Amino acid sequence: MGLFSRGKKSEDGTHVSRRGQKEAQAATVAHFHEFVATRAGVEAYFEPDTPREQSALLLVARDGEWTRRRVPDLAAGLELSRELGIPFYEVVKTGYPDSMRQWNERQRRK
């Protein structure tokens, strides 16, 4: 199974081509690699599907700065975090890191 093999429809339910999927996958992987390379202490947090949102992988740097991208499932998130060489956690088991909440609060004050 490929990293992003699940889901061949866009948010509006229309068909997404394999080429479009590969481009989206490549963009996600490139974004995550850049985030990890330019920030210290990055960790991955998997967010499972909810009725409103598809599952996602959240990367959080030591200072709390974060980025989120969709991933098909837990296995894909774990595989991607291994590729990035960073620790992997599940939000439902660990919760969100305090540094992320603090970073969000600092951003609101600006």
N, C-alpha and C positions, 0 to 999 in steps of 0.2 A: 504494500500500500504506500502511495506517495504521501509526502508531507501535507499536501493540500488536496487530496484526491476526492474528498467528500464535497458535495454541493456543486451543482452545475447550473444554478439559477441565481440571478441577481436578486436584489432586495425587492424589486417590483415583480418578480416571478418570471421574467423573461429568460430565455436561454443565454448562457454565457459560453462563448467558444473556448476550446482548449487553449488557444493562443492567448485569449484574454485572461484565463485562469493562470497560465504560466507567467504572464506579465505581472499579474497581481501578486503571485507568490514571490517572484523575483524582487519586486518592489518592497514587499514586507521583509524579506530576508536582508536585503541591502539596508533598509532603514534600521533594522535591529542591529546589524553589524556596526553601522556608523554610531548608533547610540552607545553600544558597549565600548567601542574604541575611544570615544570622546568623553566618557564619564567614569568616575571611580565607583567601585563597589556595587555594580549592577547585579540585581537579582530578578528572577522571573517568577511571576505569580499567574497561575491559570485561573481564569474565571469561566465557570461552566455556563452552558445554555440557560437562559431564562425564557419565560414566555415572550419577552420583548426584545431580547438580544441574543445573537449568536455567541458561541464561546469565543474567548479572546485570551491573548497572552499579554500581560502587563509587565513591562520592564520598569524597575524602580532603582534609581541611582542612590548612593549613600546619602546625598543631600536631600533626597525626597523627590527630585525631578522624575517625571514618569512619562511613558508613552505606551499606547495600547494599539494592538492590531488584532484583527479576527484570525482565528485558527479553527480548523474543522473540529478538533476534539482534543482530549487530554493527551493521547499518544503523540499527536502532532506537536503540541506545546512542549512536551517533554523532549522529543527529538530535536526540536529547534533550540531549546535551552542547552542541550548537550552539545550541539553544533557550535553554539556561542561560547561554551565553556563557563556557564554561570549557574549558580544554585537555582533549584526549581522548587516552588511551593504551590500548594493549592489554597486559594483564598478561603474556601469553605472550611478548611482545617486550621489555617493560621490567622485568618483575617488579613486586613491591609496593614502595611507597616506604618508605625507612627510618623516616621520621617515623611511619608507621602502626605499625610494629613497636615503636618506642619508646613510643608512646602505649599500645599494648596492654600492654606491660611495666609501665608506670606504673599502669595500672588494676588489674593483678594484685596489685601491692604494697599497694594501698589496703585 
